[in-house]
Amino acid sequence: MEFRTIEHTADIGVEVTADSLGELFRGAALAMVSLIVDLGKIEGKIEREISLKADDLDELMFMWLNEILYLLSAKGLIFKEFDVSISDCCISSKMIGEKFTPERHKVKEEIKAATYHELGVERRNEGWMVRVIFDV
Amino acid sequence: MEGLRKKGKYKWELPVGYRPGMRVPGCIFADEELMELAAEDRAIEQVANVATLPGIVKCSLAMPDIHWGYGFPIGGVAAFQQKDGIVSPGGVGFDISCGVRLVKTSLSENDVRVRLDELVFEMNRRIPKGLGIKGRIKTPEQLLKKLFTGGAREVIRMGYGIEQDLERIELGGVYPGANPEKVSARVFERGKDQVGTLGSGNHFVEVQVVERVFLPDVAKIFGLFEGQVTVMIHSGSRGVGHQICTDYLGVMDKVSKRIGAELPDRQLAYAPLGTKEADDYMEAMTCAANYAVANRQALTHWVRESFERVYGGNVRALGVDLLFDVSHNIARIERHRVDGKELNLCVHRKGATASFPAGHPDIPSAYAGVGQPVIIPGDMGTCSYVLIGTEGAMRESFGSTCHGAGRVMSRSKAKKTIRGEELKRRLESEGIIVMSGKPSLLAEEAPEAYKDVRRVVDVCEGAGISKKVAMMRPIAVLKG
């Protein structure tokens, strides 16, 4: 799994490529969290499990990333490990992280939301690819 | 700029046919240079995308600060008929009712300069900023409900401001039609304890000096004079707006699928006006609009406290009064004249400001004789403006004008090419104190990451959609 940031005039985007869908969703989560803080600063003290169901993979990606942002914004939780499994537009994930502490985690960017703009989970060669634009 | 037709000195048309499905042309206000900048990213394509939406009236508009956004372009304006038209959360954005207010003082630059460091320190101490920082006002669910419906009026009732402030806020500080029953439990969770917090990104509190007055008669009515210190506050609805937009994109996505809408961008998912989903979104969005204006009111209170603490006396003596507060990410039902007929239209402004002329029913009585103040933040090293609404805006742009300078450089490029610490030193050598918790954020928000706001407002004036009243230069900036 690999990810890189992509240029967007007002906001920030990422492009993620992976061998499997599970890895793609894991990579997108890691890419987003690494825009917010350094992943290395997050400790593994809390475990959470979530499952989400959508009508298609794009919607699932939108819901997945915004769920992680909701957990950060409302519950004050930030995660660094995502053990993801996907089948039939359902995702379930075990996530490991900790309570978010602004002083220690040193925020790089506040992300308001993952958008649908240009969002597309696509087959690429033998694997998968997605681009996501975030509102910052 | 292929496919664009020049229709006047500051006006360009994107003809129907630029992309399939356009129902009306696009219309972009820009001079040659701003048009070239707009053509560098995907913003023009987004103007064309908006033109495909059902019930759009006259044209899909973009202001001179246009740039690539998501869904609508930033700087996008579109009006939809109530019959056959739509409302789209992609035309408002995640930061619902993000906006600006300008606070005046009776102090001069010399009065303020001597203790400017202290003022910035006091504002920084009082104003919570950035991700995960809680506000100083506790907002249990019952109080949040009151803020969602009561906006600035409610927060003033709690002691954060004076009754007179309400006469200086768009629609009297309360956007009508909010219904807290239409927002999810998550909205309440995210809105808790965030009133009176600045946020991050391009949000700021800036101390300024009125450098130049262009329209003395209007400036007098606005209470502005050269050499006067003002404070500009730019913030929005925080987690409340983000969650409402996220929730309703899901709702609109399902509606769009159900009715077989052909969307050029899924972020433009919509519901036809008059449907339950459209009504629900408007009622929920208005909750966020009220939360945003309550937020800016509470921020104003910390600014006033800081002035009192540093310069002594009370805010009345220091003349710390509101000029105006206006949202630049919002959808509203407004009355406009189209082809000789008065119609109620759903006007979306995504990074655009209402610019209503004298006599418009939605402007405060104090300004009824001259027109609505339009507050335009520039970048932190250049200047900002107070403009005034015009009849031209009612004819040309559904009563709208620009909302700022508009970005020209991506955040990642800005971070690569500009060093935050160096920028801070440079601005300080120019007499601008900068306080921010994050040097990288300063780099992202550097003056060179933005278009020249002077050119943007000149185009707005040239196009007749607003007029310059006063220009302010920054002397201190507080960022998230």
Interface residues (C-beta under 8 A of the other chain):
Chain A: T5 E7 H8 T9 A10 D11 I12 I36 D55 D58 E59 F62 M63 N66 L69 Y70 L72 S73 A74 K75 G76 F100 T101 P102 K106 V107 K108 E109 E110 K112 A113 T115 Y116 H117 E118 L119 I133 D135 V136
Chain B: D41 A43 H67 W68 G69 Y70 G71 I74 G90 G93 F94 D95 G130 L131 G132 I133 R186 E189 R190 G199 S200 G201 G239 H242 Q243 C245 T246 L249 G250 D253 K257 D265 R266 Q267 A269 R407 V408 M409 S410 R411 S412 K413 K438 S440 L441 G480
